[in-house]
Amino acid sequence: MDGFAEAMLERVRVAREAVAAAGRAGDAYALAVACDELDDALRIARANGVDADLPEDGDNGGAETGG
């Protein structure tokens, strides 16, 4: 795996964690921002051939991305 792919997977992982944390906190604004970041990270990853659609643990942290 090249450096770009690793960086994209890390960006997606961090965004998923932010979505989960905002959901647990019940913070609607933070959740919206985190979901936007996750959508953006997934879009960029897909556009560059990086398969980041499924998290490693099989849970998307509650994010519903329309991709």
C-alpha positions in Angstrom: 0.0 0.0 0.0 1.4 3.4 -0.9 1.6 6.5 1.3 -1.4 8.2 -0.2 -3.7 5.1 0.3 -2.5 4.8 3.9 -3.1 8.5 4.5 -6.6 8.2 3.1 -7.4 5.2 5.2 -6.2 7.1 8.2 -8.4 10.1 7.3 -11.4 7.8 6.9 -10.7 6.1 10.3 -10.3 9.4 12.1 -13.5 10.7 10.5 -15.4 7.5 11.6 -14.2 8.0 15.1 -15.4 11.6 15.1 -18.8 10.5 13.8 -19.1 7.9 16.6 -17.9 10.3 19.3 -20.3 13.0 18.2 -23.2 10.5 18.1 -22.3 9.3 21.6 -22.2 12.9 22.8 -25.5 13.7 21.2 -24.0 16.7 19.5 -26.0 17.3 16.3 -23.7 20.0 14.9 -20.5 18.0 15.6 -22.2 14.9 14.0 -23.1 16.9 10.9 -19.5 18.2 10.5 -18.0 14.7 11.2 -20.4 13.1 8.6 -19.4 15.7 6.0 -15.7 15.0 6.7 -16.4 11.3 6.4 -18.3 11.7 3.1 -15.5 13.9 1.7 -12.8 11.4 2.8 -14.7 8.5 1.3 -15.3 10.4 -2.0 -11.6 11.3 -2.4 -10.6 7.7 -1.5 -13.0 6.2 -4.1 -11.9 8.7 -6.7 -8.3 7.6 -6.3 -9.0 3.9 -6.2 -8.6 3.4 -2.4 -11.1 1.0 -1.0 -12.1 2.6 2.3 -15.9 1.9 2.2 -15.9 -0.7 5.0 -14.2 0.0 8.3 -11.9 -2.6 9.7 -14.2 -3.6 12.5 -17.3 -3.7 10.2 -19.0 -0.8 12.0 -19.4 2.6 10.5 -20.0 4.4 13.8 -23.5 5.1 12.9 -22.7 7.2 9.9 -25.1 6.9 7.0 -23.2 8.1 4.0 -25.1 8.3 0.7 -21.8 8.2 -1.2 
